Structure formats: C-alpha cells, structure tokens
Amino acid sequence: MDRTSGRSALRVQGRKAAAALGGQQSSGTRHPLVAVAMVLPLAIVLAVVFGGWEAVITQASSVVGMLGR
C-alpha cells in the first residue's frame, strides 16, 4: 500500500510542476497522425540504408488491403 501512495504523490508533484511551467497535462495518448509523423522519417532512413523499398511497398499494400476490408 505504501508503494501506491508514493507513486500517486509523485504523480501529483509532477502535475504541479508541469502546471507551474505552463505545460499541459497529457492524457497519455497521441493522435495517429502525430505518431505517423514521428515514425515516418526513421522508416524512410531505414528503408534507404537497408535497401528495403520492396518490403516497404509490400507491407504498405498489405496494410491497405486489411484496412479496405
């Protein structure tokens, strides 16, 4: 029980610190387009470095096919 109350006290302190610095409290989720914007540059670099354009195209077409169901 002591662990739980300690963690919640730390969360409260973190929220107070974020509010004092003018930050917003995040809900723990992000918009899917933000996630894509974060991952896409790394995916492109990895595809160029390892020469995996065909694999990227295959995976993308598979995802589009599943979304189209």
N, C-alpha and C positions, 0 to 999 in steps of 0.2 A: 504494500500500500504506500510505503514511503517513496518508492520509485515513481509511482504515478503522480503523486502530488508534487514531486520535484520537477518532473517534466512539464506539468501544467504551469508551474510557477515560472519555469524558463520560457515557455511559450508566451505567457503574459508579459514578461520582461522584454521579449523580442518584439512583441506588438507595440509596446510602449516606446521602445527605441525607434522602431520604424515610423511610428506616428510623429515622434519628435523630429525626425529627419525629413518629414514631409512625404514619406513613401506611402504607397497604397498597400493595403493588406491583400495579398493574393489569395485566390480561392484554391490554389493547388492545381488548376487546370489551365491549359492554354488553347487558343484557337487552333484548329488543324492547319490553317494556312501559315500561321506563325511557325508551327513545327516543321512544315514543308520548307519554309524559307530558311530555317536553321539547318536542315539536313541536306538540302539540295546542293549547296556548294561543295560540301565534303563528298557527296556521292559523285559529283562530276569529276572532282580531282581524282578520286579512287578509280573511276572508270577510265580516265585518261592514262593514269600511271600504270594500271594493270592491263590496259587494252581490252576492257570488258564491255564494249559497246553492244555487241550482240547479246550478251547476257542481260544487260540492262533493258534492251528492247524487248527481249523475250519475257522478262519479268513484268515489265510495264504492260505488255499486251495481255498477260495472264491476269493482272490486277484489273485491267479494263474489262476483260471478259467476265470476271467474277462480279464486278460492280454492275454489269449490264444484265445480270440475271433477274 
